[in-house]
Amino acid sequence: MDYMKLSAAVKQLQLLNKQMGSRGREDAGRLLDQLWDLIQPQLGACHTRELSSITWAVGQLQGSSGRVTHQLGGDTGSRYNTMVMQQLLPAFMQRLSTANGQDIANVLYSVANAGQHLSAEQTEQLLSQLLQSAADAQPQNISNSVWAVATMGQRVPAGLLQPLMLAFANKLRIAKPQEISNTLWAVATMGQQMP
């Protein structure tokens, strides 16, 4: 099975996990482990889209807002740390120059949603690349990214906040109210001033 199909399989497992409820989470964890055994040897061939999709789906399987250890049974926090933080994230960072806004937002959102944290350097690199692709990014990409930074308890580096907010402001006419609200919440939570 190639990495594109594996990425889709992890996404489908995430959807099935929602339907199965707590009774099926242990089975979902075992299936994820089997999928992971197939994904690992192919990480080198994955593009940023597949890496971000797998990262997002694994993050969704882990639960939301830090409830990592209660979702899949077993030592899930450790499982997430191994899969995402130690393997998927480094592979993504190696290819960061080819990532688009959606890819970056998926990775940031997944890490924050699972209650994990990035180093300040990783956050800055991801946001810098987001800014480089901001012309093609959707408002949701920028909104989810700054939300993730705030949720991780970090701050957008000062030199990036103003250009990111300007890029977001340039897309206000197509932004949804939730994206505007999330962006304002994130900036306020970080204690940063809107430029």
C-alpha positions as CSV (number, residue, x, y, z in Angstrom):
1,M,0.0,0.0,0.0
2,D,1.5,3.4,-1.0
3,Y,1.7,6.4,1.3
4,M,-1.2,8.2,-0.4
5,K,-3.6,5.3,0.4
6,L,-2.2,5.0,3.9
7,S,-2.8,8.7,4.5
8,A,-6.5,8.2,3.4
9,A,-6.7,5.0,5.6
10,V,-5.6,7.0,8.7
11,K,-8.2,9.6,7.8
12,Q,-10.9,7.0,7.5
13,L,-9.9,5.4,10.8
14,Q,-10.3,8.7,12.4
15,L,-13.9,8.9,11.0
16,L,-14.6,5.4,12.1
17,N,-13.3,6.1,15.6
18,K,-15.9,8.8,16.0
19,Q,-18.6,6.3,15.1
20,M,-17.3,3.5,17.3
21,G,-17.3,5.4,20.5
22,S,-15.4,4.3,23.6
23,R,-16.1,0.6,22.9
24,G,-14.1,0.6,19.7
25,R,-11.2,2.9,20.7
26,E,-8.9,0.0,21.6
27,D,-9.5,-1.6,18.3
28,A,-8.9,1.8,16.6
29,G,-5.6,2.0,18.5
30,R,-4.5,-1.5,17.2
31,L,-5.5,-0.6,13.7
32,L,-3.5,2.6,13.9
33,D,-0.5,0.7,15.1
34,Q,-0.8,-1.6,12.1
35,L,-1.2,1.3,9.7
36,W,1.8,3.0,11.3
37,D,3.9,-0.1,10.7
38,L,3.0,0.4,7.0
39,I,3.6,4.1,7.0
40,Q,6.9,4.3,8.7
41,P,9.0,2.8,5.9
42,Q,7.4,5.2,3.4
43,L,7.9,8.5,5.3
44,G,10.8,9.4,3.0
45,A,8.5,9.4,0.0
46,C,5.7,11.4,1.5
47,H,5.0,14.9,0.5
48,T,3.9,17.7,2.9
49,R,0.3,17.1,2.0
50,E,0.4,13.4,3.0
51,L,2.5,14.1,6.1
52,S,0.1,16.9,7.3
53,S,-3.0,14.8,6.6
54,I,-1.6,11.8,8.6
55,T,-0.5,14.2,11.4
56,W,-4.0,15.7,11.4
57,A,-5.8,12.4,11.4
58,V,-3.6,10.9,14.2
59,G,-4.2,14.1,16.2
60,Q,-7.9,13.7,15.8
61,L,-7.7,10.1,16.9
62,Q,-5.9,11.2,20.0
63,G,-8.7,13.4,21.2
64,S,-9.0,17.1,21.6
65,S,-7.5,19.8,23.8
66,G,-5.1,17.5,25.7
67,R,-7.3,14.5,26.3
68,V,-4.6,12.4,24.6
69,T,-4.3,9.6,27.1
70,H,-8.1,8.8,27.3
71,Q,-8.9,8.1,23.6
72,L,-7.3,5.0,22.1
73,G,-6.4,2.9,25.1
74,G,-2.9,2.1,26.1
75,D,-0.2,4.7,26.4
76,T,-1.7,7.0,23.8
77,G,0.3,10.0,24.8
78,S,3.5,8.1,24.1
79,R,2.0,6.7,20.9
80,Y,1.2,10.2,19.7
81,N,4.6,11.5,20.7
82,T,6.4,8.7,18.8
83,M,4.3,9.0,15.7
84,V,3.9,12.7,15.3
85,M,6.5,14.5,17.4
86,Q,9.4,12.2,16.7
87,Q,8.7,11.0,13.2
88,L,6.0,12.8,11.2
89,L,6.9,16.3,12.4
90,P,10.6,16.0,11.6
91,A,9.8,14.6,8.2
92,F,7.4,17.5,7.6
93,M,10.0,20.1,8.8
94,Q,12.5,18.7,6.3
95,R,10.1,19.5,3.5
96,L,8.7,22.7,4.9
97,S,9.8,24.8,2.0
98,T,7.2,23.0,-0.2
99,A,4.4,23.2,2.3
100,N,1.3,25.3,1.7
101,G,-0.9,27.1,4.2
102,Q,-3.3,24.2,4.6
103,D,-0.4,21.8,5.3
104,I,1.0,24.1,7.9
105,A,-2.3,24.8,9.6
106,N,-3.0,21.0,9.8
107,V,0.2,20.3,11.5
108,L,0.0,23.2,14.0
109,Y,-3.7,22.5,14.7
110,S,-3.0,18.8,15.3
111,V,-0.2,19.4,17.7
112,A,-2.2,21.9,19.7
113,N,-5.4,19.9,19.6
114,A,-3.6,16.9,21.1
115,G,-2.2,19.0,23.9
116,Q,1.4,18.9,22.7
117,H,3.9,21.7,22.2
118,L,6.4,22.7,19.6
119,S,9.7,24.4,20.2
120,A,9.7,28.2,19.7
121,E,12.1,27.6,16.7
122,Q,9.7,25.1,15.1
123,T,6.8,27.4,15.6
124,E,8.7,30.3,14.0
125,Q,9.7,28.2,11.1
126,L,6.2,27.0,10.4
127,L,4.7,30.5,10.7
128,S,7.5,32.0,8.5
129,Q,6.6,29.4,5.8
130,L,2.9,30.2,6.3
131,L,3.6,33.9,5.7
132,Q,5.5,33.0,2.5
133,S,2.5,31.2,1.2
134,A,0.0,33.6,2.6
135,A,-1.1,34.9,-0.8
136,D,-2.5,31.5,-1.6
137,A,-3.6,30.6,2.0
138,Q,-7.2,30.7,3.1
139,P,-8.3,32.7,6.1
140,Q,-8.9,29.5,7.9
141,N,-5.2,28.5,7.5
142,I,-4.0,31.7,9.2
143,S,-6.8,31.6,11.8
144,N,-6.1,27.9,12.7
145,S,-2.4,28.5,12.9
146,V,-2.5,31.5,15.3
147,W,-5.2,29.6,17.3
148,A,-2.8,26.7,17.6
149,V,0.1,28.9,18.7
150,A,-2.1,30.4,21.4
151,T,-3.5,27.0,22.5
152,M,0.1,25.7,22.9
153,G,0.7,28.7,25.3
154,Q,3.1,30.3,22.9
155,R,3.3,33.7,21.2
156,V,3.6,34.5,17.5
157,P,7.1,36.0,17.1
158,A,6.8,39.8,17.0
159,G,8.2,40.1,13.5
160,L,5.6,37.7,12.2
161,L,2.5,38.9,13.9
162,Q,2.0,42.1,11.9
163,P,2.5,40.5,8.5
164,L,0.3,37.5,9.4
165,M,-2.5,39.8,10.6
166,L,-2.1,41.9,7.5
167,A,-2.4,38.8,5.3
168,F,-5.5,37.8,7.3
169,A,-7.0,41.3,7.1
170,N,-6.5,41.2,3.3
171,K,-8.8,38.2,3.3
172,L,-11.5,39.5,5.6
173,R,-14.1,39.7,2.9
174,I,-13.9,35.9,2.4
175,A,-13.3,35.1,6.1
176,K,-16.0,33.4,8.1
177,P,-17.1,34.8,11.4
178,Q,-15.6,31.8,13.3
179,E,-12.2,32.5,11.6
180,I,-12.3,36.2,12.7
181,S,-13.4,35.2,16.2
182,N,-10.7,32.6,16.5
183,T,-8.0,35.0,15.3
184,L,-9.0,37.7,17.7
185,W,-9.2,35.2,20.6
186,A,-5.7,33.9,19.8
187,V,-4.1,37.3,19.7
188,A,-5.9,38.3,22.9
189,T,-4.9,35.0,24.6
190,M,-1.3,35.5,23.6
191,G,-1.4,39.0,25.1
192,Q,-0.2,40.5,21.9
193,Q,-1.4,43.8,20.4
194,M,-3.1,43.7,17.0
195,P,-1.0,45.7,14.5
